[in-house]
Amino acid sequence: MLALSTSCRYFLYGSPTDMRFGINSLSGLVRNKLGTDPMNGDVFIFIGKRSNQVRLLQWDGDGFALYIKKLERGTFERPLLAGTAITSAQLTLLLQGVRLESVRYRRRYTPLKRA
């Protein structure tokens, strides 16, 4: 079962994806285009050409899980990212239909990383 948490990493595939693709084709995109092992437990996000469908692919320990959400009306935002990684909070907002560009985060404490 998919649970969006900060302990997991999320990666958005940048190009529109053919929503006829199943687990094998999507895991091939992860391996060949993103250069990542699809069996590492990360969640990979694919948005369709019309932006009305999203697919989440995750290795669940003993097999792949594919989660699909198709909107009856409206579209998903394709966020502009520097890389492919997004946070669980951004994914939650994306799935709920919130514009990520208009979101403003309040300042929070972040511990210093020591080298």
FIKOLZA-1660 file (N, C-alpha, C; in steps of 0.1 Angstrom, whole numbers, plus 5000, padded with zeros to 4 digits):
% residues 115
   i   px   py   pz ch aa at
   1 5008 4988 5000  A  M  N
   1 5000 5000 5000  A  M CA
   1 5009 5012 5000  A  M  C
   2 5005 5022 4993  A  L  N
   2 5013 5035 4992  A  L CA
   2 5009 5044 5003  A  L  C
   3 5019 5048 5010  A  A  N
   3 5018 5058 5020  A  A CA
   3 5028 5069 5018  A  A  C
   4 5023 5081 5015  A  L  N
   4 5032 5092 5013  A  L CA
   4 5039 5097 5026  A  L  C
   5 5052 5095 5027  A  S  N
   5 5059 5099 5039  A  S CA
   5 5072 5105 5035  A  S  C
   6 5078 5112 5045  A  T  N
   6 5091 5118 5042  A  T CA
   6 5103 5108 5042  A  T  C
   7 5100 5096 5046  A  S  N
   7 5111 5086 5046  A  S CA
   7 5113 5080 5032  A  S  C
   8 5104 5083 5023  A  C  N
   8 5106 5077 5010  A  C CA
   8 5110 5088 5000  A  C  C
   9 5117 5085 4989  A  R  N
   9 5121 5094 4979  A  R CA
   9 5111 5093 4967  A  R  C
  10 5108 5105 4961  A  Y  N
  10 5099 5106 4950  A  Y CA
  10 5105 5112 4938  A  Y  C
  11 5104 5106 4926  A  F  N
  11 5110 5112 4914  A  F CA
  11 5099 5113 4903  A  F  C
  12 5099 5125 4897  A  L  N
  12 5089 5128 4886  A  L CA
  12 5096 5126 4873  A  L  C
  13 5090 5118 4864  A  Y  N
  13 5095 5116 4851  A  Y CA
  13 5091 5129 4843  A  Y  C
  14 5100 5136 4837  A  G  N
  14 5098 5149 4832  A  G CA
  14 5090 5150 4819  A  G  C
  15 5090 5139 4811  A  S  N
  15 5083 5140 4798  A  S CA
  15 5069 5134 4799  A  S  C
  16 5059 5138 4791  A  P  N
  16 5046 5132 4791  A  P CA
  16 5048 5117 4788  A  P  C
  17 5040 5109 4795  A  T  N
  17 5041 5094 4794  A  T CA
  17 5029 5088 4787  A  T  C
  18 5030 5078 4779  A  D  N
  18 5019 5071 4774  A  D CA
  18 5012 5063 4785  A  D  C
  19 5000 5066 4788  A  M  N
  19 4993 5060 4799  A  M CA
  19 4988 5046 4796  A  M  C
  20 4991 5041 4784  A  R  N
  20 4989 5027 4782  A  R CA
  20 5000 5018 4787  A  R  C
  21 5011 5024 4791  A  F  N
  21 5023 5017 4796  A  F CA
  21 5019 5010 4810  A  F  C
  22 5024 4998 4811  A  G  N
  22 5022 4991 4823  A  G CA
  22 5034 4991 4832  A  G  C
  23 5035 4981 4841  A  I  N
  23 5046 4981 4850  A  I CA
  23 5059 4978 4843  A  I  C
  24 5060 4969 4833  A  N  N
  24 5072 4966 4826  A  N CA
  24 5077 4978 4819  A  N  C
  25 5069 4985 4811  A  S  N
  25 5073 4997 4803  A  S CA
  25 5077 5008 4812  A  S  C
  26 5070 5011 4823  A  L  N
  26 5073 5022 4832  A  L CA
  26 5087 5019 4839  A  L  C
  27 5089 5006 4844  A  S  N
  27 5101 5003 4850  A  S CA
  27 5113 5004 4840  A  S  C
  28 5110 5001 4827  A  G  N
  28 5120 5003 4817  A  G CA
  28 5124 5018 4815  A  G  C
  29 5114 5027 4816  A  L  N
  29 5117 5041 4816  A  L CA
  29 5125 5046 4827  A  L  C
  30 5122 5040 4839  A  V  N
  30 5130 5044 4851  A  V CA
  30 5145 5039 4849  A  V  C
  31 5147 5027 4845  A  R  N
  31 5160 5022 4843  A  R CA
  31 5168 5029 4832  A  R  C
  32 5161 5031 4820  A  N  N
  32 5168 5036 4808  A  N CA
  32 5169 5051 4807  A  N  C
  33 5158 5058 4811  A  K  N
  33 5158 5072 4810  A  K CA
  33 5163 5080 4823  A  K  C
  34 5158 5075 4834  A  L  N
  34 5162 5081 4847  A  L CA
  34 5176 5076 4852  A  L  C
  35 5180 5064 4847  A  G  N
  35 5192 5058 4851  A  G CA
  35 5192 5053 4866  A  G  C
  36 5181 5049 4870  A  T  N
  36 5179 5045 4884  A  T CA
  36 5173 5030 4884  A  T  C
  37 5176 5023 4895  A  D  N
  37 5171 5010 4897  A  D CA
  37 5156 5011 4902  A  D  C
  38 5146 5006 4894  A  P  N
  38 5132 5008 4898  A  P CA
  38 5129 4999 4910  A  P  C
  39 5138 4990 4914  A  M  N
  39 5135 4981 4925  A  M CA
  39 5141 4986 4938  A  M  C
  40 5145 4999 4939  A  N  N
  40 5151 5004 4951  A  N CA
  40 5141 5009 4962  A  N  C
  41 5128 5008 4959  A  G  N
  41 5118 5013 4968  A  G CA
  41 5113 5027 4967  A  G  C
  42 5119 5035 4958  A  D  N
  42 5115 5048 4955  A  D CA
  42 5102 5048 4948  A  D  C
  43 5095 5060 4948  A  V  N
  43 5082 5061 4941  A  V CA
  43 5085 5069 4928  A  V  C
  44 5081 5064 4917  A  F  N
  44 5083 5071 4904  A  F CA
  44 5070 5076 4899  A  F  C
  45 5069 5089 4895  A  I  N
  45 5057 5095 4891  A  I CA
  45 5057 5098 4876  A  I  C
  46 5046 5094 4870  A  F  N
  46 5044 5096 4855  A  F CA
  46 5031 5104 4853  A  F  C
  47 5032 5114 4845  A  I  N
  47 5020 5122 4841  A  I CA
  47 5017 5120 4826  A  I  C
  48 5005 5117 4823  A  G  N
  48 5001 5115 4809  A  G CA
  48 5002 5128 4800  A  G  C
  49 5001 5125 4787  A  K  N
  49 5002 5136 4777  A  K CA
  49 4991 5147 4779  A  K  C
  50 4979 5142 4782  A  R  N
  50 4967 5152 4785  A  R CA
  50 4967 5157 4799  A  R  C
  51 4976 5152 4807  A  S  N
  51 4978 5157 4821  A  S CA
  51 4966 5154 4830  A  S  C
  52 4957 5144 4826  A  N  N
  52 4946 5141 4834  A  N CA
  52 4947 5128 4841  A  N  C
  53 4959 5122 4839  A  Q  N
  53 4962 5109 4846  A  Q CA
  53 4976 5109 4851  A  Q  C
  54 4977 5103 4863  A  V  N
  54 4990 5101 4869  A  V CA
  54 4992 5087 4873  A  V  C
  55 5004 5081 4872  A  R  N
  55 5007 5068 4876  A  R CA
  55 5019 5068 4885  A  R  C
  56 5018 5061 4896  A  L  N
  56 5029 5060 4906  A  L CA
  56 5034 5045 4906  A  L  C
  57 5047 5043 4904  A  L  N
  57 5053 5030 4904  A  L CA
  57 5062 5029 4916  A  L  C
  58 5061 5018 4923  A  Q  N
  58 5069 5015 4935  A  Q CA
  58 5072 5000 4936  A  Q  C
  59 5084 4997 4939  A  W  N
  59 5088 4983 4943  A  W CA
  59 5083 4981 4957  A  W  C
  60 5075 4971 4960  A  D  N
  60 5069 4969 4973  A  D CA
  60 5076 4957 4980  A  D  C
  61 5088 4955 4978  A  G  N
  61 5095 4944 4985  A  G CA
  61 5095 4931 4978  A  G  C
  62 5083 4927 4973  A  D  N
  62 5082 4914 4966  A  D CA
  62 5076 4915 4952  A  D  C
  63 5073 4927 4948  A  G  N
  63 5068 4930 4935  A  G CA
  63 5065 4945 4933  A  G  C
  64 5061 4948 4921  A  F  N
  64 5058 4962 4918  A  F CA
  64 5044 4965 4921  A  F  C
  65 5041 4977 4926  A  A  N
  65 5028 4983 4928  A  A CA
  65 5026 4994 4919  A  A  C
  66 5015 4995 4912  A  L  N
  66 5012 5006 4903  A  L CA
  66 4999 5012 4907  A  L  C
  67 5000 5025 4910  A  Y  N
  67 4988 5033 4915  A  Y CA
  67 4985 5043 4904  A  Y  C
  68 4972 5043 4901  A  I  N
  68 4967 5052 4890  A  I CA
  68 4956 5061 4895  A  I  C
  69 4957 5074 4891  A  K  N
  69 4946 5083 4894  A  K CA
  69 4943 5090 4881  A  K  C
  70 4930 5089 4877  A  K  N
  70 4926 5096 4864  A  K CA
  70 4915 5105 4868  A  K  C
  71 4916 5118 4864  A  L  N
  71 4907 5128 4867  A  L CA
  71 4895 5128 4857  A  L  C
  72 4883 5130 4863  A  E  N
  72 4871 5131 4854  A  E CA
  72 4871 5145 4847  A  E  C
  73 4876 5155 4855  A  R  N
  73 4876 5168 4849  A  R CA
  73 4889 5175 4855  A  R  C
  74 4895 5183 4847  A  G  N
  74 4907 5190 4852  A  G CA
  74 4920 5183 4848  A  G  C
  75 4931 5189 4852  A  T  N
  75 4944 5183 4849  A  T CA
  75 4953 5184 4861  A  T  C
  76 4964 5176 4860  A  F  N
  76 4975 5176 4870  A  F CA
  76 4985 5186 4865  A  F  C
  77 4991 5194 4875  A  E  N
  77 5001 5203 4871  A  E CA
  77 5014 5195 4869  A  E  C
  78 5021 5199 4858  A  R  N
  78 5035 5193 4856  A  R CA
  78 5045 5203 4861  A  R  C
  79 5050 5201 4873  A  P  N
  79 5058 5211 4880  A  P CA
  79 5071 5213 4873  A  P  C
  80 5076 5225 4873  A  L  N
  80 5090 5228 4868  A  L CA
  80 5100 5226 4879  A  L  C
  81 5109 5216 4877  A  L  N
  81 5118 5212 4887  A  L CA
  81 5132 5213 4881  A  L  C
  82 5142 5216 4890  A  A  N
  82 5156 5216 4886  A  A CA
  82 5161 5202 4882  A  A  C
  83 5156 5192 4890  A  G  N
  83 5160 5178 4888  A  G CA
  83 5147 5170 4886  A  G  C
  84 5147 5158 4891  A  T  N
  84 5136 5149 4890  A  T CA
  84 5129 5147 4904  A  T  C
  85 5136 5150 4915  A  A  N
  85 5131 5147 4928  A  A CA
  85 5121 5157 4933  A  A  C
  86 5110 5152 4939  A  I  N
  86 5101 5161 4946  A  I CA
  86 5098 5155 4960  A  I  C
  87 5092 5163 4968  A  T  N
  87 5090 5159 4982  A  T CA
  87 5076 5153 4983  A  T  C
  88 5074 5146 4994  A  S  N
  88 5060 5140 4996  A  S CA
  88 5050 5151 4997  A  S  C
  89 5053 5162 5003  A  A  N
  89 5044 5173 5004  A  A CA
  89 5040 5178 4990  A  A  C
  90 5050 5180 4981  A  Q  N
  90 5047 5184 4968  A  Q CA
  90 5038 5174 4960  A  Q  C
  91 5041 5161 4962  A  L  N
  91 5033 5151 4956  A  L CA
  91 5018 5151 4961  A  L  C
  92 5017 5153 4974  A  T  N
  92 5003 5154 4979  A  T CA
  92 4996 5166 4973  A  T  C
  93 5002 5177 4972  A  L  N
  93 4996 5189 4966  A  L CA
  93 4993 5187 4952  A  L  C
  94 5002 5181 4944  A  L  N
  94 5000 5178 4930  A  L CA
  94 4987 5169 4929  A  L  C
  95 4986 5158 4937  A  L  N
  95 4975 5149 4936  A  L CA
  95 4962 5156 4940  A  L  C
  96 4962 5166 4948  A  Q  N
  96 4950 5173 4953  A  Q CA
  96 4947 5185 4943  A  Q  C
  97 4955 5188 4934  A  G  N
  97 4952 5198 4924  A  G CA
  97 4956 5212 4928  A  G  C
  98 4965 5213 4937  A  V  N
  98 4970 5226 4942  A  V CA
  98 4982 5231 4932  A  V  C
  99 4982 5243 4928  A  R  N
  99 4992 5249 4920  A  R CA
  99 5005 5250 4928  A  R  C
 100 5015 5243 4925  A  L  N
 100 5028 5243 4933  A  L CA
 100 5035 5257 4932  A  L  C
 101 5033 5264 4921  A  E  N
 101 5040 5277 4921  A  E CA
 101 5034 5287 4930  A  E  C
 102 5021 5286 4934  A  S  N
 102 5015 5295 4943  A  S CA
 102 5016 5291 4958  A  S  C
 103 5022 5280 4961  A  V  N
 103 5024 5275 4974  A  V CA
 103 5036 5283 4980  A  V  C
 104 5034 5288 4992  A  R  N
 104 5045 5295 5000  A  R CA
 104 5046 5287 5013  A  R  C
 105 5059 5283 5015  A  Y  N
 105 5062 5275 5027  A  Y CA
 105 5067 5285 5038  A  Y  C
 106 5062 5283 5050  A  R  N
 106 5067 5290 5062  A  R CA
 106 5081 5285 5066  A  R  C
 107 5089 5294 5072  A  R  N
 107 5102 5290 5076  A  R CA
 107 5101 5280 5087  A  R  C
 108 5110 5270 5087  A  R  N
 108 5110 5259 5097  A  R CA
 108 5125 5257 5101  A  R  C
 109 5127 5251 5112  A  Y  N
 109 5140 5247 5117  A  Y CA
 109 5145 5236 5109  A  Y  C
 110 5158 5237 5104  A  T  N
 110 5165 5227 5098  A  T CA
 110 5179 5225 5104  A  T  C
 111 5182 5214 5109  A  P  N
 111 5195 5212 5116  A  P CA
 111 5207 5214 5106  A  P  C
 112 5218 5219 5111  A  L  N
 112 5230 5221 5103  A  L CA
 112 5236 5207 5100  A  L  C
 113 5240 5205 5087  A  K  N
 113 5247 5193 5084  A  K CA
 113 5262 5195 5086  A  K  C
 114 5268 5186 5093  A  R  N
 114 5282 5188 5096  A  R CA
 114 5290 5178 5087  A  R  C
 115 5301 5184 5082  A  A  N
 115 5309 5176 5073  A  A CA
 115 5319 5167 5080  A  A  C
% end
